[in-house]
Amino acid sequence: MLLLGCIKEVSAYELTISLPNGLSGFVPVTQISDAYSNLLTKQVAQGELLEELNSLPDIFSPGTLVRCIVTSIEKSDNGRRSVKLSVDPRKVNKGLNSTALAAGMLLSGSVLSVEDHGYLIDIGVTGTHAFLPHQKAKTYIKAVKKGPDLKIGQNLNCLIVEVKNEGRVVCLSIDRSEVAASIATERQNWALSNLLPGLVVKARVQKVAPLGMKLTFLSYFTGIVDFMHMDPEKSMSYSPDQVVKACVLSVHPTSRAVRLTLRPPFLHAGGAPRQLPSQRMGAVLEEATVKTFYKQFGAVFELDDGTLAFARLKHLSKTRKSFKPGAFKEGCKHKCRIIDYSLMDEMCIVSLKHQVIEARFLQYQDIHTGDVVQGKVLSLKPIGMQVKVADGIRGLVPSLHLSDVILKQPEKKYNIGDEVKCRVLECNPGGKKLILTLKKSLVQSKLPVLSNYEDAKPGLITHGFVVCAREFGCIVKFYNDVKGLVPKNELGSEPISCPDKVFYEGQVLKVMVLKCEPQQERLLLSFRLSSKPGPEDKWKCTPKEKQEMKYQIGEIFDVKILKKKDNGLEVSILEDEDNVVAWIPTLHLSDFVATSKLLWHWLQEGDVLPRVMYLSDKGEHIILSRKSAVISAVQEEQVVRSFSEIQPGMLLTGYVRNVMPFGVFVEFPFGVTGLAPKVSMSDKFVTDTKDHFVVGQTVIAKVMSIDEEKQRVLLNLKVSECSSGDSAAESFALLNQYFKELKEIRDLLRKGEPSICELVPGKKVHLVVQDVREDGSALFSGSSVTGLAVIATRYHLGDKNIAPGEKRKALVLHVDALTSEVYVSLREELVKQRPKRVSMRS
């Protein structure tokens, strides 16, 4: 079947053609012309780009009328039909032969080759050579703006100017004024076998009916004009025997039925139909007025701007059963949405379906880079996953983006029909190209979306994914194909000799922009995020951003205690002009749980705590920590800033967040959390996990394995596995820190409870027996222990019988500063023992 169509969209591999009555068809890149197909074949065979082969967007423009022929109608799995077309002159003009050619005929042609004085044109007629002089092509070339010359494969509306040698040679013109003035006449000897769409003819009205009218043209031809192709301004004034100008729309090969249009833009050959303003596509209209209802086809509406629109029957209601014809009487008003525009009918296509009106996406233009979208899995192929985002909108998830890690068998994770949550990496509406990612770290990222080089301001921190790791560094990609280089010296705080062994393709990481040259599309990045923004960057930020940028994890400062609460201290950061309030949880006052409780007990409001580290910003307060081991780890960059940085074998310093029967959860600076299962908690056999660890305890953990898909980290807390090598030095460092903190507590006690400071294990004191308990233990008092509870257990009373009021000499065993209890012994072997001096020899 031959049809006149209008190019709606042009992509690299096909043309989308608007056909009459709201239909659409597709012309594959292989159906342009023989010459163009030969160039394609040659390029594929040579494996390199040919200079003379131009892409479809370089030779076709949306809005151009073209003659085409239906090559096939394909039915998809979901029952939808796809019309495949060809614009190859050899197929479109197959009804013509050299003897039928005559001056004044208008037909399709395609550029075959470029010659010195003009162009050889393929008009699809065997045995005929068609030539187009440069002079006859000048105005057309200037108007279409596709370069200084016509290109091989370019489709043309050709007017035969001269026929020579019985049709073996013809001279053509594509001059716009000559083509526009052409009209088909009886003298051109047109027959039903070679009648072409696009011909403008003079016709006579034979019969007028509610759904259209019947015309006669070229003496003995008859054709039909349906209701959608009458001139809107004259639709009610047509009468039999009236002479009108018409354009052939289609010719059916078997029934020989000819359809025509009376719409003005088609009545001059080479014209172009009116376009719909881009902002109208997808618009929801609250009131569209019914003009006419056709029970077999649908309804015509008048829109708010006075233009007409058509809704097919299936778009008038949710289902056929719910359809009520009475609701579509003339004058009735309905809410609708413009879902398409038929160039060939110059009419909007609308839908009244609620799900269409409420749909988030209607066309590729509605989707923006960085959007998070829901989709349905259509297919899984080696190149990746095809996802349906909406009706008519499909996207590709490349295999690299199916997960945070490369999936060797994606079919085990995804099934056809699964609902998936994706993020748009790239969207090209013109080429209907939609690239998506399923990487959770990108989908869930709250950081800015970097989709063009102009937005890459120094100091910007965002997520990107590694596409290449080499000896010079890493290439990191963002959205819309924006990419940059992380040089070797910016890969981490420590030198990395072999980046390809540390980083892998597809790995998602946080990166910071160091420098950008938008014109050259050069972007310099860093994985080192600890750099503070310059003063010139701070004033450009919003108040919230300023607060977030003010302090960074790892910063050290002094604080003043404002208020003591049950589970921590409310403090203010000294030397801060805004008097920022922060929070130190009790368990973050020290690496040692017992020491943390002592510090909380003896610290008073108004006390100043030195060297406190910014840990995180959760909820209402900034969270601070005084854990020395954690502070050292952050300052020495022995930390991971995100899940993507974790590698098996790492030794990380953290603190116990929770103790469960099955294992221990450990949290690290920057919020990463891992689990140490029961079997990996201790070198000893673990019966009860609570016997080995307590919440808040500082630990060194070894990363055993990571599950990027589920964002899980498995840890080992066994001492034998978590030593960095010099275990003796580590032990002495821990002891040194412990005694240092004990000294700090003793200094606090001198201010609040001086007497307890003088009591140290091993000191001998004179006491008076106060009471002897039923369990055999005794209570004592004395001038050196005023205000303290002094206790000796039954064992430490020795063999002596004591009575209240007796004076005794005792040895201090232990001082519990938290409960103000002192434990002593009266046993002679301890009281009479002389203290020994311990000397340290180098």
C-alpha positions in Angstrom: 0.0 0.0 0.0 1.3 3.4 -1.0 0.9 6.3 1.5 1.9 9.9 2.0 3.5 10.4 5.3 5.3 13.1 7.3 8.6 12.5 9.1 7.9 12.8 12.8 11.3 11.7 14.3 14.7 10.9 12.9 17.1 8.6 14.8 20.4 7.0 13.7 18.7 3.8 12.7 15.1 4.6 11.6 12.6 7.2 10.6 9.3 7.5 12.5 6.6 8.5 10.0 3.2 10.0 10.8 0.6 8.4 8.6 -3.1 9.4 8.0 -5.8 8.7 10.6 -3.4 9.0 13.6 -1.2 6.0 12.6 2.6 5.8 12.7 5.1 3.7 10.8 8.8 3.1 10.8 11.4 3.2 8.0 14.5 1.2 8.9 17.9 2.5 7.9 18.1 -0.3 5.3 15.0 1.0 3.4 16.2 4.4 2.3 17.6 3.6 -1.1 19.9 1.0 -2.9 22.8 3.5 -3.0 22.5 4.2 0.7 22.3 0.5 1.6 25.4 -0.2 -0.5 27.3 2.4 1.4 26.1 0.8 4.7 27.3 -2.7 3.5 30.6 -1.3 2.5 31.2 0.5 5.8 30.3 -2.7 7.8 32.7 -4.8 5.6 35.6 -2.3 6.0 35.0 -1.7 9.7 35.6 2.0 9.4 33.5 5.2 8.8 33.0 6.2 5.2 33.1 10.0 4.4 30.4 9.8 1.8 28.0 8.0 4.2 25.9 10.4 6.2 23.7 9.6 9.1 19.9 9.7 8.8 19.6 13.0 10.9 22.0 14.6 8.3 19.8 13.9 5.4 16.2 13.8 6.8 14.3 16.5 8.7 11.2 16.2 10.8 8.1 17.8 9.2 9.1 16.7 5.6 6.4 14.9 3.5 7.6 11.6 2.0 6.0 8.9 -0.2 6.3 5.5 1.4 5.1 1.9 0.8 4.1 -0.6 3.5 6.6 -3.5 3.5 5.2 -5.5 6.5 3.0 -5.3 9.5 4.6 -6.9 12.6 2.8 -8.0 15.7 4.6 -7.8 19.0 4.2 -10.1 22.0 1.8 -7.7 23.7 -0.5 -7.7 20.6 0.6 -4.3 19.3 1.1 -3.9 15.6 4.1 -2.1 14.1 3.9 -0.8 10.5 7.2 -1.2 8.6 7.7 1.2 5.6 10.2 1.9 2.8 11.0 5.2 1.0 13.2 3.4 -1.5 12.2 4.9 -5.0 12.5 1.4 -6.5 9.6 0.2 -4.3 7.6 3.4 -4.2 7.7 3.9 -8.0 7.5 0.3 -9.0 4.3 1.0 -11.0 6.1 3.3 -13.3 8.1 2.4 -16.4 10.2 4.5 -18.8 7.4 4.8 -21.4 5.0 6.2 -18.8 7.2 9.1 -17.8 6.0 12.5 -18.9 7.0 16.1 -18.3 5.2 17.7 -15.4 5.0 14.4 -13.4 5.9 14.6 -9.7 7.6 11.6 -8.2 10.0 10.5 -5.5 13.7 10.2 -6.1 16.9 9.6 -4.1 20.4 11.0 -4.7 22.5 8.3 -6.3 25.8 10.2 -6.8 27.2 13.7 -6.9 28.6 14.7 -10.3 30.4 17.8 -11.7 27.3 19.5 -13.1 24.6 18.1 -10.9 23.4 14.9 -9.4 22.3 11.4 -10.6 19.0 10.6 -9.1 17.5 7.2 -8.5 13.8 7.4 -9.4 13.3 3.6 -9.3 12.5 3.2 -13.0 14.5 0.5 -14.7 16.4 1.7 -17.8 16.0 5.4 -17.0 18.8 7.8 -16.0 17.6 10.8 -14.1 19.8 13.9 -13.9 19.3 17.0 -11.6 21.3 20.1 -12.6 22.9 22.2 -9.8 20.8 25.1 -11.0 17.6 23.3 -10.3 18.7 22.3 -6.8 20.0 25.6 -5.4 16.9 27.0 -3.7 16.1 23.6 -2.2 19.6 23.1 -0.7 19.5 26.6 0.8 16.0 26.0 2.3 16.7 22.6 4.0 20.0 23.7 5.5 21.6 20.3 5.3 25.0 21.5 3.9 26.2 22.9 0.6 25.4 19.8 -1.4 22.8 17.0 -1.6 23.9 13.8 0.0 23.7 10.2 -1.2 20.4 8.7 0.0 18.7 12.1 0.4 15.0 11.7 -0.5 13.6 14.3 -2.9 10.3 15.4 -4.4 11.2 15.5 -8.1 9.5 17.2 -10.9 10.2 15.9 -14.4 11.1 18.8 -16.6 12.1 17.0 -19.8 11.9 13.4 -21.1 14.5 12.3 -23.7 15.1 9.1 -25.8 11.6 7.6 -25.0 12.1 7.9 -21.3 15.6 6.6 -21.1 16.9 10.0 -19.9 14.9 12.5 -17.9 15.9 15.9 -16.5 14.6 16.9 -13.1 13.9 19.9 -10.9 13.5 20.2 -7.1 13.0 24.0 -7.2 10.5 24.7 -4.5 8.4 27.1 -6.5 8.2 24.8 -9.5 7.3 21.8 -7.3 4.7 23.8 -5.4 3.0 24.9 -8.6 2.8 21.4 -10.1 -0.5 19.7 -10.5 -1.4 16.3 -11.9 -3.3 16.3 -15.2 -4.8 13.9 -17.6 -2.1 14.6 -20.1 0.5 13.0 -17.8 -1.3 9.6 -18.4 -1.6 8.6 -14.7 -3.1 5.1 -14.2 -4.3 3.3 -11.1 -1.3 1.1 -11.4 1.2 4.0 -11.0 -0.8 6.7 -9.2 1.4 8.2 -6.5 0.5 9.7 -3.1 1.3 13.4 -2.8 -0.1 14.3 -6.2 -2.2 17.4 -6.2 -5.3 17.2 -8.4 -8.4 19.1 -9.3 -11.5 17.0 -8.2 -15.2 17.2 -8.3 -17.5 16.4 -5.3 -19.7 13.5 -6.2 -21.4 12.7 -2.9 -21.4 14.2 0.6 -22.0 11.9 3.6 -21.8 12.3 7.5 -18.4 10.6 7.6 -16.8 12.2 4.5 -17.4 12.5 0.8 -16.7 10.9 -2.6 -14.7 12.7 -5.3 -13.9 12.2 -9.0 -10.5 13.3 -10.4 -8.3 12.9 -13.5 -11.5 12.1 -15.5 -12.2 8.6 -14.4 -10.6 8.1 -10.9 -12.8 8.1 -7.8 -11.5 8.8 -4.3 -12.8 9.2 -0.7 -12.2 12.0 1.7 -12.9 11.0 5.4 -14.2 13.4 8.0 -10.6 14.0 9.4 -9.4 15.3 6.1 -12.0 17.9 5.1 -11.0 21.5 5.3 -12.1 22.4 8.9 -13.2 25.9 7.7 -15.4 24.5 4.9 -16.5 21.1 6.3 -20.2 22.1 6.4 -20.3 23.9 3.0 -19.3 21.1 0.5 -22.0 20.2 -2.1 -22.2 17.8 -5.1 -20.5 19.0 -8.3 -18.3 21.4 -6.4 -14.8 21.6 -7.8 -12.0 21.4 -5.2 -8.3 21.0 -5.0 -7.2 17.7 -3.3 -4.1 15.7 -2.6 -3.8 12.0 -2.9 -3.1 10.4 0.6 -3.0 6.7 -0.2 -3.6 4.1 -2.9 -4.5 0.6 -2.0 -2.8 -2.0 -4.3 -5.7 -4.6 -4.5 -8.9 -2.7 -3.9 -7.5 0.3 -5.8 -9.2 2.6 -3.2 -7.8 6.1 -3.3 -8.0 8.4 -0.3 -7.5 12.1 -0.5 -7.2 15.2 1.7 -8.6 18.7 1.4 -6.5 20.2 4.2 -4.8 23.3 2.9 -1.1 22.5 3.8 -1.2 19.5 1.5 -2.7 21.3 -1.5 0.8 22.6 -2.6 3.3 19.8 -3.5 6.3 20.0 -1.2 4.3 21.7 1.6 4.5 20.9 5.3 1.7 20.3 7.8 1.4 22.5 10.9 3.4 21.4 14.0 2.1 21.2 17.5 3.8 23.6 20.0 6.1 21.5 22.1 4.6 22.7 25.4 1.2 21.4 24.4 2.3 17.8 24.2 1.3 16.0 27.4 -0.9 18.9 28.5 -3.9 18.0 30.6 -7.0 19.9 29.6 -9.8 20.3 32.2 -12.5 20.8 29.6 -12.6 19.6 26.0 -15.9 19.9 24.3 -17.4 17.1 22.2 -17.9 18.2 18.6 -18.9 14.9 17.0 -19.1 11.3 18.1 -18.5 8.4 15.6 -19.6 5.2 17.2 -17.2 3.1 15.1 -14.1 5.3 15.4 -14.2 7.7 18.4 -14.9 11.4 19.1 -13.7 14.8 17.8 -13.2 17.4 20.5 -12.7 21.1 20.4 -9.8 22.2 22.7 -9.4 25.3 24.8 -7.5 27.0 22.0 -10.1 26.3 19.4 -8.2 23.5 17.6 -9.7 20.0 17.1 -8.6 16.8 18.7 -9.5 13.1 18.2 -9.9 10.4 20.7 -10.1 6.8 19.6 -12.8 4.6 21.1 -10.4 2.7 23.3 -9.2 6.1 24.8 -12.7 7.2 25.7 -13.0 5.0 28.8 -11.1 2.6 30.9 -12.8 -0.5 29.5 -15.3 -1.2 26.8 -17.9 -2.3 29.4 -17.5 1.1 31.3 -18.0 3.1 28.0 -21.2 5.2 28.0 -22.1 6.6 24.5 -24.5 9.1 26.1 -21.6 10.9 27.7 -20.3 12.0 24.3 -23.2 14.0 22.9 -22.3 17.2 21.2 -21.5 19.9 23.7 -20.5 17.5 26.6 -17.2 18.4 28.3 -14.5 16.0 29.5 -11.1 16.1 31.0 -8.4 14.8 28.7 -4.7 14.7 28.0 -2.9 15.3 24.7 -0.9 12.1 24.1 0.1 12.6 20.5 -0.1 14.8 17.4 -0.9 13.4 14.0 1.0 15.6 11.5 -0.9 14.0 8.6 -4.2 14.9 10.2 -3.0 18.1 11.8 -4.9 17.0 14.8 -4.1 16.3 18.5 -4.7 12.8 19.7 -6.2 12.8 23.2 -7.1 10.3 25.9 -9.7 10.4 28.6 -8.3 7.4 30.5 -7.6 8.3 34.1 -4.3 6.3 34.2 -3.1 8.2 31.1 -4.1 11.6 32.5 -2.3 10.8 35.8 0.8 9.2 34.2 4.1 10.7 35.3 5.8 10.1 31.9 4.1 10.2 28.5 7.1 10.7 26.2 10.9 10.7 26.4 10.9 14.5 26.7 9.2 14.1 30.1 12.2 12.2 31.5 15.2 14.1 32.9 18.6 12.9 33.8 18.8 11.9 37.4 15.1 11.1 37.7 14.3 8.0 39.8 11.8 5.9 37.9 9.9 2.6 38.3 10.0 0.1 35.5 9.2 -3.4 34.5 11.8 -5.9 33.2 11.1 -6.7 29.6 14.1 -8.8 28.6 17.6 -9.8 29.7 20.4 -9.8 27.1 24.2 -9.9 27.2 24.3 -6.1 26.6 22.0 -5.5 29.6 18.3 -5.3 30.6 15.5 -3.7 28.7 13.0 -1.9 31.0 9.6 -0.6 30.3 9.2 2.8 32.0 5.8 3.7 30.5 3.8 2.9 27.4 6.1 3.7 24.5 9.1 4.4 26.7 11.8 1.8 27.1 15.2 2.1 28.6 18.4 0.0 28.7 20.2 -0.9 31.9 23.8 -1.8 30.7 25.2 -5.0 32.2 27.7 -2.9 34.1 24.7 -1.2 35.9 22.6 -4.2 36.9 24.0 -4.0 40.4 26.7 -2.4 42.6 28.8 -5.4 41.6 29.1 -7.2 38.3 26.5 -9.9 38.0 27.7 -13.0 36.2 24.2 -14.5 36.1 21.7 -11.6 36.2 18.9 -14.0 35.4 19.1 -15.4 38.9 18.4 -12.0 40.4 15.9 -10.6 37.9 12.9 -12.2 36.2 10.8 -10.9 33.2 8.0 -8.8 34.6 9.8 -7.8 37.8 9.3 -4.2 39.0 12.6 -2.4 39.4 13.6 1.0 40.7 16.1 2.7 38.4 17.8 6.1 37.9 18.2 7.9 34.6 21.8 8.1 33.6 21.2 9.5 30.1 18.1 10.5 28.1 18.2 11.6 24.5 14.5 12.2 23.4 15.5 12.8 19.8 17.1 9.4 19.5 14.7 7.7 22.0 17.7 6.7 23.9 17.2 6.1 27.6 20.1 4.6 29.7 19.3 3.6 33.3 21.2 2.3 36.3 20.1 -0.2 39.0 23.2 0.5 41.3 21.6 1.1 44.7 24.4 3.5 45.7 23.4 5.7 42.7 19.7 5.2 42.9 19.6 6.1 46.6 22.3 8.8 46.5 21.2 12.2 47.9 24.2 14.0 46.5 23.9 16.4 43.5 23.5 15.0 40.0 26.4 16.0 37.8 25.0 16.0 34.2 27.0 18.7 32.5 30.5 20.1 32.8 29.2 23.6 33.6 27.8 22.4 37.0 31.2 20.9 38.0 32.2 23.6 40.4 35.4 23.1 42.5 34.5 21.6 45.9 31.4 19.8 44.6 31.1 16.3 46.1 29.0 13.7 44.2 28.8 10.0 43.3 30.4 8.6 40.2 31.3 5.2 38.9 34.7 4.0 37.7 34.9 3.1 34.1 38.7 2.6 33.8 41.6 2.1 36.3 45.1 2.4 35.0 48.6 3.2 36.2 47.9 7.0 35.7 44.7 6.9 37.8 41.0 6.4 37.4 38.4 7.6 34.8 35.1 8.3 36.6 31.8 8.8 34.8 28.7 10.6 35.9 25.4 11.4 34.2 25.0 12.4 30.5 28.4 10.9 29.7 30.2 13.5 31.8 33.5 12.0 32.8 36.7 13.1 34.5 40.1 11.9 35.7 41.2 11.1 39.2 45.1 11.3 39.0 47.2 8.8 40.8 48.1 11.3 43.6 44.4 11.9 44.4 43.3 8.3 44.7 43.7 8.2 48.5 45.6 9.6 51.4 48.2 6.8 51.0 50.1 6.2 47.7 48.5 3.5 45.5 51.0 1.9 43.2 48.5 -0.3 41.3 45.1 1.4 40.9 43.8 -1.4 38.8 44.1 -3.7 41.8 42.3 -1.4 44.2 39.5 -0.1 42.0 37.3 -2.0 39.6 35.0 -1.1 36.7 31.6 -0.1 37.8 32.6 0.8 41.4 30.6 3.6 42.8 32.6 6.2 44.8 32.3 9.6 46.2 34.4 12.1 44.4 35.2 15.8 44.7 35.7 18.2 41.8 39.1 19.9 41.9 39.0 21.7 38.6 36.9 21.9 35.5 37.3 23.4 32.0 33.8 23.1 30.4 34.8 24.3 26.9 37.4 21.5 26.7 35.2 19.1 28.7 38.1 18.4 31.0 37.4 17.5 34.6 39.9 16.9 37.4 38.7 14.9 40.4 39.8 13.5 43.7 38.8 10.6 46.0 40.2 12.5 48.9 37.2 14.3 50.4 38.8 15.7 53.5 39.9 19.0 51.9 38.0 21.9 53.4 36.2 24.2 51.1 37.8 27.6 50.6 36.4 30.7 52.1 35.2 31.9 48.7 33.0 28.7 48.5 31.3 29.1 51.9 29.4 32.3 51.2 27.9 30.8 48.1 26.1 28.0 50.0 22.7 28.0 51.5 22.4 28.2 55.3 21.8 24.5 55.6 24.9 23.8 53.4 26.9 26.2 55.5 26.0 24.2 58.6 26.9 20.9 56.9 30.2 22.4 55.6 31.2 24.1 58.9 32.6 21.0 60.5 33.9 17.8 58.9 34.4 14.4 60.4 37.8 14.3 62.0 38.0 18.0 63.1 39.3 18.4 66.7 38.2 21.1 69.1 37.6 21.9 72.8 34.1 21.9 74.3 32.4 23.2 77.4 29.9 21.0 79.3 26.5 22.7 79.3 24.3 20.0 80.8 24.7 16.4 82.1 22.0 14.0 81.0 21.5 10.3 81.7 23.2 9.0 78.6 25.7 11.8 77.7 26.8 15.4 77.9 25.4 18.4 76.1 28.3 20.6 75.2 29.1 23.8 73.3 32.0 24.1 70.9 34.5 26.7 72.1 35.7 29.4 69.8 32.5 29.0 67.7 30.7 32.3 67.1 27.4 30.6 66.6 27.5 28.7 69.9 26.9 25.4 68.2 25.5 22.8 70.6 26.8 19.2 70.3 26.3 15.9 72.1 28.9 13.5 73.5 27.3 10.1 74.3 28.7 8.7 77.6 30.2 5.7 75.8 32.2 8.1 73.6 34.0 9.7 76.5 36.7 7.0 76.4 37.8 3.9 74.6 37.3 2.0 77.8 33.7 1.5 79.0 34.5 1.7 82.7 36.5 4.9 82.2 33.6 6.4 80.2 31.2 5.9 83.2 33.8 7.4 85.6 34.3 10.4 83.5 30.6 11.1 83.2 30.2 10.7 86.9 32.9 13.1 87.9 32.6 15.7 85.2 30.6 18.8 86.1 28.7 21.4 84.2 31.1 24.2 83.2 34.1 21.8 82.8 36.1 22.0 79.6 37.0 18.9 77.7 40.0 19.2 75.3 40.6 17.3 72.0 37.1 16.2 71.1 36.4 15.0 67.6 33.5 15.7 65.3 32.1 12.2 64.5 28.7 12.7 62.7 25.6 14.8 62.4 22.6 12.7 63.4 19.2 14.0 64.3 19.1 17.1 66.5 22.8 17.3 67.5 26.3 17.1 66.1 27.8 13.9 67.6 31.3 14.1 69.1 33.7 11.5 70.4 36.7 11.4 72.8 37.6 7.8 71.9 41.4 8.1 71.4 41.7 5.1 69.1 38.9 6.3 66.9 40.4 9.8 66.7 43.8 8.4 65.7 42.2 6.2 63.0 40.4 9.2 61.4 43.5 11.4 61.6 45.7 8.8 60.1 43.1 8.1 57.4 42.8 4.5 58.5 39.1 4.6 57.8 36.5 4.0 55.0 34.3 6.9 54.0 31.6 4.8 52.2 30.7 1.2 51.6 32.3 1.2 48.2 35.7 1.8 49.8 35.7 -1.3 51.9 38.0 -4.1 50.9 38.5 -7.6 52.5 41.5 -7.8 54.8 41.2 -4.2 56.0 41.8 -3.5 59.7 39.4 -0.9 60.9 38.9 0.8 64.3 35.3 1.1 65.4 33.0 0.7 68.4 30.3 -1.9 69.4 26.9 -0.6 68.5 24.8 -3.6 69.5 25.4 -7.1 71.0 23.0 -9.8 69.8 22.9 -13.5 70.5 24.1 -14.2 67.0 27.0 -11.7 66.9 28.2 -8.1 67.4 27.4 -5.1 65.3 30.3 -2.7 64.9 30.0 0.9 63.7 32.9 2.8 62.1 33.5 6.5 61.6 31.5 7.9 58.5 28.6 5.6 59.4 29.6 2.2 57.9 28.4 -0.7 59.9 29.5 -4.4 59.9 28.6 -7.7 61.7 31.0 -10.0 63.5 29.2 -13.4 63.7 29.4 -15.4 66.9 32.1 -17.7 65.4 34.3 -14.7 64.6 34.0 -12.9 67.9 36.7 -14.4 70.0 39.6 -16.9 70.0 37.8 -18.6 72.8 34.5 -20.6 72.5 31.6 -18.2 72.8 28.6 -19.3 74.7 27.0 -16.0 75.4 28.0 -13.0 73.3 27.3 -10.6 76.2 30.2 -12.2 78.2 32.7 -10.9 75.6 31.6 -7.5 74.4 29.5 -4.6 75.7 27.9 -1.7 73.8 30.3 1.2 73.3 33.5 -0.8 73.6 36.2 0.3 71.2 37.4 -2.6 68.9 39.7 -3.3 66.0 37.9 -5.4 63.4 39.1 -7.2 60.3 37.0 -7.1 57.2 36.3 -10.8 56.2 33.9 -10.3 53.3 31.5 -7.8 51.7 28.2 -8.3 50.0 27.8 -5.2 47.7 24.3 -6.2 46.5 22.9 -6.3 50.1 25.4 -3.7 51.4 26.6 -6.1 54.2 30.1 -6.4 55.8 31.2 -9.4 57.8 33.9 -8.8 60.4 36.3 -10.8 62.6 37.0 -9.6 66.1 39.5 -12.4 67.1 42.6 -10.9 68.7 44.7 -13.3 66.7 43.3 -12.0 63.5 43.2 -8.3 64.3 46.8 -7.5 65.1 48.7 -5.3 62.6 52.0 -7.1 63.4 53.6 -5.3 66.4 51.2 -6.6 69.1 53.5 -5.6 72.0 53.6 -2.0 70.9 49.9 -1.9 70.5 49.3 -3.3 74.0 51.7 -0.8 75.6 50.0 2.0 73.7 46.6 0.9 75.0 47.9 0.6 78.6 49.5 4.0 78.3 46.2 5.6 77.2 44.3 3.8 80.0 46.6 5.2 82.7 46.6 8.6 81.1 42.8 8.6 81.3 42.9 7.4 84.9 45.2 10.3 85.8 42.7 12.6 84.2 39.9 11.1 86.4 42.2 11.5 89.4 42.6 15.2 88.6 38.8 15.5 88.5 38.5 13.7 91.9 40.9 16.1 93.5 38.3 18.8 92.8 35.2 16.9 93.9 36.4 14.2 96.3 40.0 14.9 97.5 40.1 12.0 100.0 39.6 9.3 97.5 42.6 10.6 95.5 45.0 9.7 98.3 43.8 6.1 98.4 45.7 3.9 95.9 46.0 0.1 95.8 48.9 -0.9 98.2 48.5 2.0 100.6 48.3 1.1 104.3 45.6 2.9 106.4 44.4 2.9 110.0 40.7 2.1 110.3 38.0 1.6 113.0 35.6 -1.3 112.7 32.0 0.0 112.3 30.0 -3.2 111.7 30.3 -6.9 111.0 27.8 -8.2 108.5 26.0 -11.5 108.5 28.0 -12.7 105.5 31.2 -12.2 107.4 32.3 -9.0 105.8 33.0 -5.9 107.7 32.6 -2.1 107.4 35.2 0.4 108.5 35.6 4.1 109.0 38.6 6.4 109.5 39.9 9.9 109.2 41.6 9.1 105.8 38.4 7.6 104.4 35.8 10.1 105.3 32.6 9.9 103.2 33.7 6.6 101.7 32.3 3.1 102.2 35.3 0.9 103.3 34.7 -2.9 103.0 36.7 -6.0 103.8 35.3 -9.4 102.7 35.3 -12.4 105.0 38.4 -13.8 103.3 40.3 -10.5 103.7 39.6 -10.4 107.5 41.9 -13.3 107.9 41.7 -15.5 111.0 41.1 -12.6 113.4 37.9 -12.1 115.2 37.0 -8.4 115.1 34.3 -6.4 116.9 32.9 -2.9 116.4 35.1 -0.1 117.8 38.4 -1.9 117.3 41.2 -0.2 115.6 42.9 -2.1 112.8 45.6 -1.6 110.2 44.6 -2.5 106.6 45.9 -2.5 103.0 43.9 -0.9 100.2 43.1 -3.4 97.5 40.8 -1.5 95.2 39.1 1.9 94.9 35.8 2.2 93.1 35.6 5.9 92.3 32.2 5.4 90.7 30.5 4.1 93.8 32.9 5.7 96.3 33.7 2.2 97.7 37.2 1.1 99.0 38.1 -2.5 99.4 40.7 -3.4 102.0 42.5 -6.4 103.4 43.5 -7.2 107.0 45.5 -10.3 106.2 48.9 -10.2 107.8 50.8 -11.5 104.8 49.6 -8.5 102.8 49.7 -5.8 105.5 53.2 -6.7 106.6 54.6 -7.1 103.1 57.0 -4.4 101.9 56.4 -2.8 98.5 58.9 -3.8 95.8 60.4 -1.4 93.3 60.2 -2.3 89.7 62.9 -0.9 87.5 62.6 -0.6 83.7 65.9 -1.4 81.9 66.4 -0.4 78.3 
